[in-house]
Amino acid sequence: MYRFVRAGLILFILLMSSVLVFAHDTEGTESEPSLWTDPVLYIKIAAGFLVFLTVVLVVAKSPKEEIKKPLFILLIVVVLLPTLYLAGHTVYENLQSESKGPIHWHADYEVLACGERLDLVNPKFPSNKIGSALFHEHNDDRIHIEGTVMHLHDIDFGSYFKVIGGNISATGFSYPVEGKGLVSYENGKQCPDGSTGTLKVYVNGKRIENPAEYLIYPHALVPPGDCIIVLFDASNSETTDVTCESWTARDWSYGTYHRNPVEVGEYSWQ
């Protein structure tokens, strides 16, 4: 039994050391960590070894004196190493990130094409979101940004479309629709009524030129968080009266809307 516990301690230390070394040679996306640098991985490893310890204790029933000390040391190591890594990783991430720590921003949006409102695919159980842990939607037509952002350009509107399985540019978009799959609309495509459609994207009622590069206004509440309207039809207006349901419910309108200037790192919102 003593050999078994000692082997478990050595195996745990070697496994933790190897993944920590491997983490320096792998890269994730700028806003999403790679598997090997994600603290959750080490917590899972620790949980696995705690299960291992539990089994050892159950099998041993009343461990002998010579095995109690190695078991105690193994328990301390299994808990301490992931805890230290999680604390260090959190501090490092907060210092290096452009958001300077965790944020929780929201923006509402609606996608309308040829007179039809498009509903994003619903999350499939057990997941409750479409997208990533950092950047997602909860079947509520609301963009959620929750976590530490290393580079703010990774949470622009184009990046949101990518994490949900679509794409958007200045001339068209693709969007995963519930019950239809991925649908695409490009400038010049005809709508069912025979009209020729073009893509327009409005933020708080005003048309923007490069929707993929638009950086969402940093606010937890909507409103004053953004209302983004993606519209594909034959119109060609620089403004729109189409309003997100959340704004309508709170009696907010584009005419009375005002947001405070904000600066985060090198980015600013007026």
C-alpha positions, -999 to +999 in steps of 0.1 A: +000+000+000+029+024+008+043+018-026+010+024-042+006+058-024+042+068-032+037+059-069+005+080-069+024+110-054+052+107-080+028+103-109+008+134-098+039+155-095+052+143-129+019+149-146+015+184-132+051+192-142+047+179-177+016+198-185+030+230-171+061+226-193+039+217-223+018+248-216+046+271-226+049+255-260+012+257-269-010+287-276-047+292-275-066+321-291-058+355-277-090+357-256-095+320-249-067+301-232-052+269-246-062+237-230-028+234-213-029+269-197-065+267-186-066+263-148-097+242-151-075+214-165-054+213-134-085+214-112-098+183-130-065+166-126-066+173-089-102+161-086-092+129-103-064+123-078-087+131-049-110+104-061-079+082-063-071+090-027-106+083-016-105+049-032-072+042-015-086+051+019-117+030+013-096+000+004-072+005+033-101+012+057-077+019+086-043+029+070-012+018+088+009+044+106+036+043+079+011+052+052-007+080+069+021+105+064+025+098+026-013+100+022-014+134+040+015+147+019-002+135-013-034+152-002-016+185+005+002+184-028-029+176-048-048+205-034-019+230-031-004+228-066-036+236-086-045+263-061-012+280-065-014+278-103-049+291-103-039+321-081-008+328-102-026+324-135-054+348-123-030+375-112-009+372-144-040+373-167-055+403-149-022+422-152-017+413-189-052+417-201-065+449-218-096+446-198-075+446-166-095+419-151-129+402-155-157+421-172-194+415-177-207+435-207-239+430-227-254+442-259-287+432-275-292+426-312-317+415-338-311+400-372-337+407-399-335+395-435-361+401-462-387+410-436-381+380-415-366+380-380-339+353-378-337+333-345-303+320-335-301+283-330-310+273-294-284+258-270-284+220-268-285+204-233-264+203-212-251+236-225-271+268-219-253+290-244-242+294-280-206+305-283-177+304-259-174+308-222-161+344-228-184+354-257-219+339-260-257+341-262-283+324-239-312+321-262-321+357-253-308+378-283-282+393-259-245+392-264-227+383-232-191+390-226-180+374-193-144+370-182-110+385-187-102+398-222-066+397-232-072+418-264-103+438-268-104+434-306-112+397-299-146+407-287-158+428-317-190+421-335-173+400-361-157+377-335-192+372-320-205+359-353-176+336-356-180+320-321-217+313-328-208+296-361-215+324-386-197+353-402-203+390-410-186+415-433-195+448-449-213+431-477-231+401-462-234+376-434-241+340-425-261+331-394-271+297-378-309+298-376-330+276-355-348+250-377-330+262-409-293+257-403-267+282-416-283+308-439-263+333-459-272+367-474-249+387-497-255+421-513-274+416-545-293+386-533-330+387-542-356+384-514-388+363-520-407+395-530-383+400-559-365+430-543-327+431-542-312+432-507-282+449-492-267+445-457-270+474-432-259+472-396-271+499-371-259+506-337-283+525-315-301+536-347-271+548-367-256+529-396-220+517-392-196+509-421-175+480-408-197+458-386-172+431-381-148+456-365-174+472-342-164+470-305-194+466-282-200+494-258-187+484-223-217+483-201-234+456-180-270+469-186-290+471-218-299+499-222-275+518-221-257+489-236-259+487-274-289+478-295-275+464-328-298+458-357-286+436-386-309+444-416-309+428-450-335+443-474-339+468-502-337+499-480-307+522-479-312+545-450-285+558-427-308+555-397-334+530-385-364+530-362-361+493-356-354+489-319-344+459-297-372+445-276-353+453-244-351+489-253-388+490-262-397+473-229-379+501-209-393+529-231-358+538-244-356+554-279-328+564-301-339+600-300-334+602-262-304+578-260-272+591-244-241+571-233-212+583-213-177+584-229-156+554-218-120+545-222-106+510-218-069+507-226-063+523-261-100+520-270-126+547-264-163+550-269-179+585-274 
